[in-house]
Amino acid sequence: MERLVRRAYLDMIKTILAPPLRERGFVRSHGTFRRIDEYGDATLLDIQGSMGSGINESMFYVNVGVSTSRWLRFREAQFGDARFRSHPTASDARWHGRLRPPPEHSDGMPWTDRWSIRTVETADLCGAALRQALEHVALTASASWLAYCRRIEQALLERNADEVVRLCEQRPRRPDTLKGIDQLDRITDAEHFYARWLLDGALP
């Protein structure tokens, strides 16, 4: 049974999630889907298997993230690791979140965000629900956050302190089913460490 449920989970990613994401420009590498646009900015989706999976259950998380090309270069400079630009992940993103499952596809624990497939028969239903959530929640929120990140970087580079403050007060709305973290939620002026890096580096 373990192999059958596990196979159904992997097939769900391959046959239900991958095709529409590929049409939207995402490239898959194992459980990670990446889309790098013409500016070098990244939108990321990670299907992360859970160690809590058992004999009759495949559990997983759905991580979402966006990174501007500048943020990826900043992370590379921080850690001296080129993978931040070549293989960015949602967990390293400028903004990242975790997509919550509907009750019928959750692990049954209200304090977790794990999706669950308990039988081969429910794998396609779970995949369909996840595809809908990605298209109508995760990707929409990602686009809003990526645009926001670009605007706040531009305001910092222009040393427009008033615009930075305004943007910090008007972050994109977070959908109830997408719990997210803004890595720079305390950025308010040019003295912030990332702002200083941007300005000192004179990046385009």
Residue, then its C-alpha position, 0 to 999 in steps of 0.5 A: m500500500e505504501r508504494l501504491v499511495r506514494r506512486a499516486y502522489l508522484d503521479m499526481i505531481k507529474t500528470i496534474l500539476a506539471p502540465p499547467l505549470r509548464e504552460r505558464g513557463f515553469v521548469r521542474s526539477h524534482g519537487t521544485f517548479r521554477r519560473i525565471d522571467e526576462y528580468g531574472d526574477a523568480t517565482l517558485l513552487d516547492i512540493q515538499g514531502s513530509m517525513g510524517s508520511g506513513i504506510n498508508e499516507s503521503m503527506f506534503y507541504v506546498n511552498v510558494g515564493v518570489s525573489t527579484s534578481r537583486w535579492l538572489r544576487f544579495r543572497e549569493a553575496q551573503f553566502g558565497d553560493a551560486r545556487f541562490r541564482s542558479h537553483p533558487t528555492a521558495s524557502d530562500a525567497r524574498w517572500h515565501g509562503r505555505l499554501r494551506p489545504p482544504p480540510e478534506h485534503s489535510d492531515g487532520m491536524p489544524w495546527t499544520d499546513r500539510w496536505s495528505i493523500r491517504t488512498v490511491e483513489t483520492a490522489d487525483l481529487c487532491g491534485a485537482a484541488l491543489r491545481q485550483a489553489l495554485e492557479h487562483v491563490a498561490l500564483t496570483a499572490s506571487a505575482s502581487w508580491l513580485a510586483y511589490c518587491r520590484r516597486i520597493e527596490q526601485a524606491l530604495l534605489e531612488r532614495n525615495a523614503d516617503e515611497v518606501v514608507r508608503l509601500c511598507e504600509q500597503r503590502p499585498r493582501r495575504p489570502d487566508t489559505l496562504k500563510g506567508i513571510d516577508q523577509l524584509d518586513r522591517i525595511t523602512d529606509a536606506e539604513h536597512f541592511y538590504a537597502r545599504w547593499l543595494l545602494d553600495g552595490a550600485l546595481p542596475 
